[in-house]
Amino acid sequence: MSNSFPTQLFEAEKQQLMDRLLEENRNGIISPADLQVLQGLVEEAEKLMMENAKNLAATADPQPATIGATPVTIWIKPTAASK
């Protein structure tokens, strides 16, 4: 099985703009118009992350813990509970 899955990347220009707007917001100097742009970019980035997470989950092995594992049987001897 391949470790790759269809990844969508946030465009570099959008990332740079978002970084600049985040910095302005952190410094309290962002304009109301830029704040709306920032909110849109954050929403777009969150959607992209969710799509990538869904793609990763769809390609993941449903039982990765069983690969190479050795089944083990455990025998126990029941005893009566004492009061």
ABEGO torsion letter per residue (X at the ends): XBABBBBBBBBAAAAAAAAAAAAAAAAGABBAAAAAAAAAAAAAAAAAAAAAAAAAAAABBABAAABGBBBBBBBBBBBBBBX
